[in-house]
Amino acid sequence: MASSSETESLCCVPSIGQESLLGTEAEALAARFKALADPNRLRILSIVSTSPEAETCVCDLSEPLDLGQPTVSHHLKILVEAGLLNREKRGVWAYYSLVPGALESLAAILTPKPQP
């Protein structure tokens, strides 16, 4: 039978096969989750992701969000900087699309890994 000091020293050690986040990884993830922590930005992602064309013009976001164009642009900038949206300028308009795999990679971080 293990002594109490042996049990205590083992209780805080991650199981073999489990990896914890490095500080830099945690900071990058926190920035991405912070970008998602706003109802308007979540709605923007929803609008863009459900668009039949898989992209949305900035001109089509103000009305459904009931926000002014400068506010919409601010939210879009945060989502682009967080690596969640791509921005493509076409003439006077900018079109936004989801970065492939960006949302899936965030979901994967939150999904528990099966234990061996």
N, CA and C of each residue as an Amber inpcrd file, in Angstrom:
protein
   348
   0.8490000  -1.1800000   0.0000000   0.0000000   0.0000000   0.0000000
   0.8900000   1.2370000   0.0000000   0.5130000   2.2470000  -0.8120000
   1.3250000   3.4550000  -0.9320000   1.1550000   4.3190000   0.2980000
   2.2540000   4.9380000   0.7070000   2.1870000   5.8460000   1.8480000
   1.4580000   7.1160000   1.4230000   1.0220000   7.8860000   2.4110000
   0.2750000   9.0940000   2.0990000   1.1350000  10.0910000   1.3440000
   2.4370000  10.1760000   1.5980000   3.2960000  11.1100000   0.8670000
   3.4400000  10.6790000  -0.5940000   3.4770000   9.3590000  -0.8760000
   3.5430000   8.8810000  -2.2560000   2.2450000   9.1880000  -2.9900000
   1.1150000   9.0150000  -2.3330000  -0.1860000   9.2920000  -2.9310000
  -0.3190000  10.7770000  -3.2220000   0.1000000  11.6220000  -2.2900000
   0.0110000  13.0620000  -2.4870000   0.8820000  13.5060000  -3.6520000
   2.0660000  12.9270000  -3.7940000   2.9430000  13.3550000  -4.8750000
   2.4130000  12.9010000  -6.2360000   1.6410000  11.8330000  -6.3020000
   1.0970000  11.3440000  -7.5570000  -0.2200000  12.0140000  -7.9380000
  -0.9240000  12.5650000  -6.9820000  -2.2600000  13.0830000  -7.2690000
  -2.2290000  14.3260000  -8.1550000  -1.1630000  15.0390000  -8.1740000
  -1.1100000  16.2720000  -8.9520000  -0.3560000  16.1190000 -10.2610000
   0.0840000  14.9400000 -10.5780000   0.8190000  14.6900000 -11.8150000
  -0.1840000  14.2800000 -12.8880000  -0.1460000  14.9670000 -14.0660000
  -1.0770000  14.5700000 -15.1290000  -0.8480000  13.1150000 -15.5300000
  -1.9290000  12.4640000 -15.9180000  -1.8280000  11.0870000 -16.3850000
  -0.9910000  11.0370000 -17.6400000  -0.3530000   9.9070000 -17.8630000
   0.4280000   9.7300000 -19.0760000  -0.5030000   9.8860000 -20.2710000
  -0.0360000  10.6120000 -21.2820000  -0.8510000  10.8220000 -22.4760000
  -1.6030000  12.1410000 -22.4520000  -1.7360000  12.7710000 -21.3050000
  -2.4150000  14.0570000 -21.2400000  -1.3820000  15.1640000 -21.3660000
  -1.6700000  16.1380000 -22.2110000  -0.7830000  17.2670000 -22.3700000
  -1.5210000  18.5190000 -21.9460000  -0.8410000  19.3650000 -21.2190000
  -1.4440000  20.6290000 -20.8410000  -0.9420000  21.7130000 -21.7830000
  -1.6290000  22.8240000 -21.8100000  -1.2650000  23.9290000 -22.6820000
  -0.0200000  24.6360000 -22.1750000   0.8030000  25.0600000 -23.0910000
   1.9240000  25.9180000 -22.7500000   1.3830000  27.3310000 -22.5450000
   2.1410000  28.1660000 -21.8780000   1.6980000  29.5370000 -21.6200000
   1.3710000  30.3080000 -22.8800000   2.2150000  30.1850000 -23.8940000
   1.9700000  30.9150000 -25.1430000   0.7220000  30.3950000 -25.8600000
   0.5010000  29.0890000 -25.7980000  -0.7020000  28.5110000 -26.4060000
  -1.9500000  29.0060000 -25.6840000  -1.8760000  29.0480000 -24.3640000
  -3.0200000  29.5060000 -23.5730000  -3.3400000  30.9700000 -23.8700000
  -2.3080000  31.7890000 -24.0390000  -2.5350000  33.2060000 -24.3510000
  -3.2060000  33.3710000 -25.7130000  -2.7380000  32.6140000 -26.7000000
  -3.3350000  32.6950000 -28.0380000  -4.7900000  32.2260000 -28.0170000
  -5.0420000  31.1450000 -27.3030000  -6.4160000  30.6440000 -27.2020000
  -7.3140000  31.6200000 -26.4620000  -6.7930000  32.2180000 -25.4040000
  -7.5830000  33.1880000 -24.6400000  -7.9920000  34.3660000 -25.5190000
  -7.0910000  34.8050000 -26.3920000  -7.4170000  35.9040000 -27.3000000
  -8.5370000  35.5030000 -28.2540000  -8.5040000  34.2600000 -28.7290000
  -9.5530000  33.7980000 -29.6380000 -10.8880000  33.6670000 -28.9120000
 -10.8460000  33.1130000 -27.7030000 -12.0950000  32.9940000 -26.9420000
 -12.6190000  34.3670000 -26.5220000 -11.7280000  35.3010000 -26.2360000
 -12.1570000  36.6570000 -25.8900000 -12.8830000  37.2840000 -27.0770000
 -12.3820000  37.0170000 -28.2830000 -13.0460000  37.5330000 -29.4790000
 -14.4610000  36.9650000 -29.6100000 -14.6530000  35.7480000 -29.1330000
 -15.9680000  35.1120000 -29.2020000 -16.8970000  35.5310000 -28.0590000
 -16.3490000  36.2000000 -27.0690000 -17.1110000  36.5130000 -25.8580000
 -17.9560000  37.7740000 -26.0010000 -18.4910000  37.9910000 -27.1640000
 -19.3540000  39.1410000 -27.4080000 -20.5390000  38.6690000 -28.2600000
 -21.7520000  38.9820000 -27.8370000 -22.9280000  38.5050000 -28.5880000
 -22.9500000  38.9620000 -30.0460000 -22.5240000  40.1870000 -30.3120000
 -22.5260000  40.6710000 -31.6950000 -21.5230000  39.9130000 -32.5560000
 -20.3600000  39.5950000 -31.9990000 -19.3660000  38.8470000 -32.7700000
 -19.8290000  37.4100000 -33.0030000 -20.5200000  36.8330000 -32.0420000
 -21.0920000  35.5050000 -32.2540000 -22.1470000  35.5410000 -33.3540000
 -22.9380000  36.5870000 -33.3670000 -23.9580000  36.7250000 -34.4190000
 -23.3060000  36.9110000 -35.7830000 -22.2140000  37.6770000 -35.8350000
 -21.4930000  37.8530000 -37.1000000 -21.0000000  36.5010000 -37.6040000
 -20.3790000  35.7220000 -36.7270000 -19.9120000  34.3920000 -37.1350000
 -21.0620000  33.5260000 -37.6160000 -22.1960000  33.6190000 -36.9610000
 -23.3660000  32.8470000 -37.3560000 -23.8560000  33.2760000 -38.7360000
 -23.9250000  34.5660000 -38.9760000 -24.3780000  35.0740000 -40.2740000
 -23.4250000  34.6340000 -41.3830000 -22.1320000  34.7970000 -41.1410000
 -21.1420000  34.4290000 -42.1600000 -21.1640000  32.9220000 -42.4160000
 -21.2220000  32.1410000 -41.3440000 -21.1440000  30.6820000 -41.5090000
 -22.3950000  30.0870000 -42.1450000 -23.5350000  30.7460000 -42.0440000
 -24.7720000  30.2200000 -42.6350000 -25.0810000  30.8400000 -43.9830000
 -24.2280000  31.7190000 -44.4600000 -24.4360000  32.3390000 -45.7620000
 -24.3130000  31.2850000 -46.8600000 -25.2450000  31.2700000 -47.8090000
 -25.1700000  30.2890000 -48.8950000 -23.8770000  30.4040000 -49.7070000
 -23.3130000  31.6020000 -49.7850000 -22.0800000  31.8200000 -50.5420000
 -20.8340000  31.5550000 -49.7070000 -20.9950000  31.2250000 -48.4230000
 -19.9040000  30.9950000 -47.4750000 -19.0790000  32.2580000 -47.2490000
 -19.6740000  33.4040000 -47.5320000 -19.0480000  34.6960000 -47.2650000
 -20.1500000  35.7440000 -47.1620000 -19.8100000  36.8600000 -46.5300000
 -20.7820000  37.9290000 -46.3490000 -20.0980000  39.2660000 -46.5680000
 -20.7640000  40.1490000 -47.2880000 -20.2700000  41.4980000 -47.4990000
 -20.5240000  42.3120000 -46.2320000 -19.5860000  43.1690000 -45.9000000
 -19.7460000  44.0300000 -44.7350000 -21.0430000  44.8350000 -44.8370000
 -21.4440000  45.1590000 -46.0550000 -22.6570000  45.9540000 -46.2650000
 -23.9240000  45.2170000 -45.8450000 -23.8370000  43.9070000 -45.6910000
 -25.0090000  43.1110000 -45.3280000 -25.0900000  42.7890000 -43.8340000
 -24.2360000  43.3970000 -43.0250000 -24.2170000  43.0460000 -41.6010000
 -24.8590000  44.0880000 -40.6910000 -24.8450000  45.3500000 -41.0630000
 -25.3730000  46.3970000 -40.1800000 -26.8440000  46.2060000 -39.8530000
 -27.6510000  45.9240000 -40.8680000 -29.0920000  45.8060000 -40.6410000
 -29.4650000  44.6400000 -39.7270000 -29.0240000  43.4030000 -40.0000000
 -29.4380000  42.3100000 -39.1090000 -28.9040000  42.4490000 -37.6870000
 -27.7610000  43.1340000 -37.5360000 -27.1950000  43.3170000 -36.1930000
 -27.7510000  44.5520000 -35.4960000 -28.4230000  45.4270000 -36.2650000
 -28.9270000  46.7070000 -35.7560000 -27.7870000  47.5210000 -35.1280000
 -26.6660000  47.5580000 -35.8710000 -25.4850000  48.3030000 -35.4330000
 -25.0240000  49.2120000 -36.5630000 -24.3600000  50.2860000 -36.2000000
 -23.7820000  51.1690000 -37.2040000 -22.5790000  50.5170000 -37.8740000
 -22.2450000  51.0190000 -39.0710000 -21.1430000  50.4560000 -39.8300000
 -19.8150000  50.5240000 -39.0800000 -19.4820000  51.6210000 -38.3680000
 -18.2100000  51.6390000 -37.6350000 -18.1340000  50.5580000 -36.5450000
 -19.2450000  50.2840000 -35.8790000 -19.2680000  49.2530000 -34.8340000
 -19.1070000  47.8670000 -35.4450000 -19.7910000  47.6260000 -36.5620000
 -19.6590000  46.3420000 -37.2510000 -18.2110000  46.1470000 -37.6900000
 -17.6040000  47.1840000 -38.2520000 -16.2070000  47.0890000 -38.6930000
 -15.2700000  46.7960000 -37.5290000 -15.5400000  47.3810000 -36.3820000
 -14.7290000  47.1160000 -35.1880000 -14.8040000  45.6360000 -34.8080000
 -16.0080000  45.0940000 -34.7760000 -16.1770000  43.6770000 -34.4290000
 -15.5090000  42.7680000 -35.4610000 -15.6420000  43.1210000 -36.7330000
 -15.0150000  42.3260000 -37.7820000 -13.4920000  42.3360000 -37.6540000
 -12.9410000  43.4860000 -37.3320000 -11.4930000  43.6000000 -37.1580000
 -11.0060000  42.6630000 -36.0510000 -11.7310000  42.6080000 -34.9480000
 -11.3650000  41.7320000 -33.8320000 -11.4140000  40.2700000 -34.2670000
 -12.4360000  39.8920000 -35.0230000 -12.5690000  38.5050000 -35.4780000
 -11.4750000  38.1350000 -36.4850000 -11.0830000  39.0770000 -37.3230000
  -9.9930000  38.8240000 -38.2740000  -8.6770000  38.6820000 -37.5110000
  -8.4080000  39.5940000 -36.5680000  -7.1660000  39.5430000 -35.7930000
  -7.0690000  38.2710000 -34.9480000  -8.2150000  37.7390000 -34.5410000
  -8.2330000  36.5020000 -33.7510000  -8.0640000  35.2640000 -34.6310000
  -8.0350000  35.4500000 -35.9340000  -7.8470000  34.3170000 -36.8340000
  -9.1090000  33.5170000 -37.1000000 -10.2680000  34.1430000 -36.8810000
 -11.5370000  33.4410000 -37.0810000 -12.1780000  33.7570000 -38.4330000
 -11.9250000  34.9610000 -38.9500000 -12.4820000  35.3710000 -40.2410000
 -11.3660000  35.8070000 -41.1850000 -11.5950000  35.5600000 -42.4730000
 -10.7530000  36.1030000 -43.5400000 -11.4440000  37.3390000 -44.0870000
 -10.6550000  38.3030000 -44.5530000 -11.1920000  39.5160000 -45.1680000
 -10.6370000  39.6240000 -46.5820000 -11.5410000  39.8370000 -47.5420000
 -11.1260000  40.0300000 -48.9300000 -11.7570000  41.3080000 -49.4510000
 -10.9290000  42.2390000 -49.8670000 -11.4040000  43.5250000 -50.3910000
 -11.7210000  43.3620000 -51.8740000 -12.9400000  43.7900000 -52.2680000
 -13.3590000  43.7760000 -53.6750000 -13.9780000  45.1330000 -53.9940000
 -13.2390000  45.9320000 -54.6970000 -13.7190000  47.2870000 -54.9790000
 -13.8160000  48.0690000 -53.6880000 -14.9910000  48.6380000 -53.4350000
 -15.1750000  49.4260000 -52.2110000 -15.6440000  48.5730000 -51.0320000
 -16.0010000  47.3090000 -51.2790000 -16.5540000  46.4590000 -50.2350000
 -15.5580000  45.4080000 -49.7660000 -15.7310000  44.9860000 -48.5240000
 -14.9430000  43.8840000 -47.9740000 -15.8830000  42.7110000 -47.7410000
 -15.4060000  41.5200000 -48.0750000 -16.1710000  40.2960000 -47.8830000
 -15.4630000  39.4370000 -46.8390000 -16.2530000  38.8200000 -45.9920000
 -15.7070000  38.0350000 -44.8860000 -16.1500000  36.5840000 -45.0020000
 -15.2100000  35.6950000 -44.6990000 -15.4960000  34.2600000 -44.6840000
 -14.7770000  33.6440000 -43.4890000 -15.2570000  32.4790000 -43.0800000
 -14.6190000  31.7790000 -41.9640000 -13.2530000  31.2610000 -42.3740000
 -12.2940000  31.3430000 -41.4670000 -10.9970000  30.7120000 -41.6940000
 -11.2360000  29.2070000 -41.5960000 -10.8630000  28.4530000 -42.6400000
 -11.1040000  27.0070000 -42.5950000 -10.4690000  26.3590000 -41.3640000
 -11.2780000  25.6180000 -40.6280000 -10.8010000  24.8800000 -39.4590000
 -10.6590000  25.6870000 -38.1780000 -10.8830000  26.9970000 -38.2230000
 -10.6740000  27.8260000 -37.0270000 -11.6180000  27.4390000 -35.8920000
 -12.8930000  27.2880000 -36.1880000 -13.8550000  26.9430000 -35.1380000
 -13.6820000  25.4980000 -34.6870000 -13.3470000  24.6270000 -35.6270000
 -13.1300000  23.2210000 -35.2770000 -11.9170000  23.0690000 -34.3490000
 -10.8840000  23.8740000 -34.5760000  -9.7090000  23.7730000 -33.7080000
 -10.0290000  24.2400000 -32.2910000 -10.8910000  25.2390000 -32.1640000
 -11.3070000  25.6720000 -30.8240000 -12.1580000  24.5940000 -30.1610000
 -13.0350000  23.9830000 -30.9190000 -13.8690000  22.9120000 -30.3690000
 -13.0060000  21.7400000 -29.9340000 -11.9660000  21.4360000 -30.6990000
 -11.0910000  20.3100000 -30.3620000 -10.3860000  20.5360000 -29.0310000
 -10.0430000  21.7650000 -28.7280000  -9.3880000  22.0810000 -27.4490000
 -10.3260000  21.7710000 -26.2900000 -11.6160000  22.0090000 -26.5000000
 -12.6010000  21.8090000 -25.4360000 -13.1350000  20.3920000 -25.3510000
 -12.8060000  19.5700000 -26.3340000 -13.2950000  18.1930000 -26.3560000
 -12.3640000  17.2930000 -25.5660000 -12.8780000  16.5940000 -24.5520000
 -12.0080000  15.7070000 -23.7730000 -11.4170000  14.6050000 -24.6570000
 -10.1700000  14.3460000 -24.4450000  -9.4820000  13.2860000 -25.1810000
  -9.7620000  11.9500000 -24.5260000 -10.0060000  10.8940000 -25.3170000
 -10.2380000   9.5820000 -24.7250000  -8.9800000   9.1120000 -23.9840000
  -9.1990000   8.5010000 -22.8560000  -8.0820000   7.9730000 -22.0660000
  -7.6600000   6.6170000 -22.6210000  -6.3490000   6.3710000 -22.6830000
  -5.8740000   5.0910000 -23.2190000  -6.2130000   3.9330000 -22.3100000
